[in-house]
Amino acid sequence: MRASGAYLWNGGKMRQMLLAAGLATAIWPLVAAPSRAAPVEATAIRVLRAPTAFEPLYIAQDQGFFAKHGLKVEIAMATTADSVVPQLINGQAQFAETTGLAVINAVVHDIPVTLVLSELNTGQKPPTAALIALKDSPVHSVKDLVGKKVGVNSLRNQAHLGVLLSARAAGVDPKSITFVEIPPPALDPTARKGAVAAIYSIEPFMSTSLGSGFRIVEDSMGANLKGSPGIAWAAAASYVEKNPDVTKRFNAAMQEAYVYANAHPEAVRAVDIKNTRLSKAFIESRDVPKFYPAIYVNDLLKMGQAMKEFGWITKVPPATALVASEAPTK
């Protein structure tokens, strides 16, 4: 028995015995072949991109960051920050670009979604969104908006809230300003037709407008909501709880994409050329924003307090209900 045991650990002698018996071909692979682990199948997820600030998502796909972290990602288009919430809750998507305000609003209404990663925070320089008007417009400050209409890409969003805060600070009755919901690509032409006195535009549309007859009135969000997540990634709280590893891998891949995008603005421009109808000349000349992963929790809660003051919500949820433990925070 000892000799037999010794041969089990001595591949050379065992092979000689099998060769002599004419059994090496049939048996040797069972004895000496190295074991191979089965390949791990990538986790398939579906993500919803916003109409703007989607470039890191495609960079993560094209540069192999998702594949590196074991993710197979399907990218689908979303419309507004609020529209993604039902799709996260019912499992149609696992992660979606939205805003901090939309998450606060959802949680207040007992819809359990949570922020997992920021992307663009308000107050960045140069601003990625601003209240703008035509150069020959009489609107030079929020005081000039009394009795007038302002176009925003969705009602009760961060742009809407920022202008209300500016109006209040300037002694203007916020109720004297009318807000109209207009899709981002239609904001510019709507203002040119005179249907609204000013628009709150977002990149990359804002730079197009500023280069063709518009001027900045003010950065209302940057002035009043600095540090709040203007564009951020969210997920259903139940999904994050059940899939913390997938959430961490998604975050890791996206953060690598942020670093790459910040170091390679040409990669951001390439995504825009492929995925927008903006002119190549404009894309190649516009300012490319920097992408940041951290969620500034105190600034998020301050925004919630402002929402409560204007009667949009009845309470401010705690940070633990708004931000996943897997999210980078400051």
N, C-alpha and C positions, 0 to 999 in steps of 0.2 A: 504493500500500500504506500509506503514511503517513496519508493522509486516511482510509482505511478504519479504521486503527488508532485514529485520533483519535475517530472516531464511536463506536467500541466503548466508549470511556470517557466519552462525552458523551451521556447519556441523552436530553436535550432534542432535540438534532439528530437522533439516531437515531429518536426517536418521530415527528418531522416527516417523515422519509423513509418510514417505514413507513405513516404515514397517507396519504401521497401515493400509495403503491403499493397501498393498500387491504388491507394485511397486518397492521395494528397489532393487531387483535383476536386474530388467530391466533398471531402471533409474539411480540408485546410481553411477555406474561407470561414467556416463556422467557428474555428478555433482561433485563428490569428488575425482575421480582418478587423481593422479598427472600427469601432462603433461610430455611426454618424447620426447626429441629431436631426430630426425632421425639420425642414425649413419652417420658420414661423410666418404665418400668413399675416399680411398687413391689416390693420384695423380700418375698415371702411367707414368714413364719416361724410356727411353732407353739410356744407357751410353756405351761408347766405351773405353775399357781398352787398355793400351799400352802393349808391350811384357815384360816390366819391370816396377817396382814400382807400381804394381797394388794391393799390399797387403791391404792397407787401405780400398779399395773399397769392398773387400770381408769381411773385418772385420766389416764394417758398415752394411753390409747385415746380417752377422751371429750373430752379437751382438744386432741386433734390432734397430740400430740407425736410419736407414731409416724409419722403421715402426713407430718409436717414433715421427718422424717429418712428418708423413703422406705421405710417399712416397712408391710406389711399383716399384722397380727397376729391369729392365732387363739388364743384363750385356752381352755385345758382344765384340768380339775380333777385334782389329784394327791392322794395320801393321806398317805404318810409321806416323810420326807426321803430314805430309801434307795430307795423305790420308783421315783423319777424317774430313777435312774442308768441302768438298762437302756434306757429309752426315749430317753435322750440318746445312748447309744452306738449304738443301731440306727437312729437317724435319725427316730424317731417325733416327736421334739420337738427344737428347737434350743437353747432356754434353759429353765431350770426353777428354781423356788424350792426350796432345800434348806438344809443347814447345813454349816458348816465341818467338823464332825466326820464327817458322811456322806462328804464329799469325801476327807478323810484316809483313812477306812476303804476307800473305793473304790480309791484310788491304791495303798495298801499291797497290795491284792489284784490289782494289775496291771490295773485298770480305769481307763483314762486319761480322767478328767474333770477339769475345772479351774474354779476360782472366777473369775468375771469382774466381780462387783460385790457389795458388801455391801448390807444393807438395815436390819437391826436388830442391833446389837452388844450382847453381854451386859454388864451393869453399868450400863445406862442408868437414869436416875432420872426418874420413878418406874419401877420394874421392870416389864417386860412379861411376866414369868413368875416364879413363886415356888412354894415348898413351902408348902402351906396345909392346914389341918385345921379341923374343925368347932369352934365356940367352946367347946363343953362337952367337947371331946376332951382326954384326958390328955397328948397329944403337944404339948410346948412347945419341944422342941429335938430334934436328931437322936439325942441320948442316949435319948430316949423311944421310939425306933423299933426298939430291939433286940427281935428275935423277932416283929416286925410286918411288914405288907405296905404298900408304897407304890405308888400308881398313877402310871404315866408314859405319855405318848402313844406311845412306842416304846422298846423295850429298847436299851440301849447307845447312848443319845443323850446330849445335853449335860446334860439334867436329871438323868439317871441318874448320869452322871459327877460332876456337881456335888455331889450328895448323898453319894456315896462319898467324895469329898475332904473334905467336912465331917465325916463319920463318923470318918475316919482322924485328922483334926485334933483331934477331941474324945476320942480314945482308944477309940473304939468299933470293934469288928471289923466291917468292911464286909460280911463274909459273913453277919453276923447279921441283915441286913435283906433282905427278899425284895421284888423289884420285879415288878410285874404290868403288862403292856401293855394299855392301854385307850384307845380312840379319844377325842380331846379332848372332844366333846360328852357322852360317857358318864362322864367322870371324876367330875363333881359327883354325879350320882345314885348312882354306885357307892359313893362315900364316905358318902353319907347312909344307905345300906343297911347300912353297917358292914362291907362286904366288904374294905375297905382302911382303914388307920389315918390315912393322909394321901395327898394327891395333889399332883403337880407340874403346876399349871395354867398355861395360857398365855392371853394376851389374844386375843379379847375375852371368853373364857369366865371368866377369873380375876376380872374386875371383877364379873361377874354373881354368882359365888359369894361374893365378899367382901361383896357387898351383901345377901346372904340367908343369913347364918348361919356363914360361914367367917371365919377370921383367918389372917394370914401367920405361918408358923413361921420361915422364913428365906428369903432370896434366895440359895440355894446356888450358882447359876451366877454371879451377880454377885460373890459373895464369893470364889469360887475360879477362875473362868474369865473374869474381866473382860477385855473387849476382843475376845474371840473372836466370830466371826460366827455369831450365833444364827439369823438368817434371811439367806440370801444367794442370789445367782444363780450358777448353774453351767452349763457347756456341755461337750460332748465336746471333748477337746483337739484332735482331728483337725478338728473343725468350725471351731474358732477359728483354727487354723493356715491352713485353706483360705479362711476368710471373715473376715479381720481387720477389713475395712471394715464388714461387717454387725454385728460385735461392737461396734465403736466407735459405730455409729449406735444400736444397742440401748442401750448404756450412756448415750449422750447423751440419748436420749429419757427413759429412766428417771430420770436425774439431774434433768432438768427437772421430772419428775413429783414427785420428792422435794421439790424447792424449793417447788413449788406446794402440795403436801400440807402441808408444814410451815407455810406462810403461810396456808393456808385449811383449818383443821380441819373446817369445815363440809362441805367436799368429801369428806373421809375419811368423815364420818358418813353422807353421802348414799350412798356406795358400800356401807357396812355395811347401811343400810336396804334397799337393793336386793338385796344378795347374801347376807344372813344371815337367820335366823329370830329374832334377838334383838329385843326390844321397842324400839319407837321411843323411848320414854321413857328406857330405859337407854342406848341409843346416843347420845342427845343429851346425856347427863350424864357419860358415862365419859371418863377421861383419854385423849387421843389421843397416841400415841407420836411421837417425832421419828424421821425416817428419815435414815440416813447412808450414803454410798456407799463410804467408804474401808475397805479390809481391813487390819486391824492384824496384820501378818505375824508379829511376835514373839509376840503373844498366841495366834495360830493355832498356832504351833510349840510353845508351852508346853502347849496343850491336847493336842497330839499326844504330848508327853512323858508327860502324865498318863495318857493311854490306854495307853501302853506299860507304865507302872508297874503298872497294874491287869491287865495281860495281855490287853488287847483287841487289840493289834497287836504285831508283833515288832520294828518299826523305825519311825522317824519320817521320812517323806519330806522331801526338801529343798523349800524354798519355791518353787523354779522348777517343781516338779512339781505344786504345789498351786494356784498363782495365775498366771493368764494375764498376759502382759506388758501387755495392754490394760487391765487392772484398775487402778483408783485404789488406791494403797496408802499406808500410813503405818508 
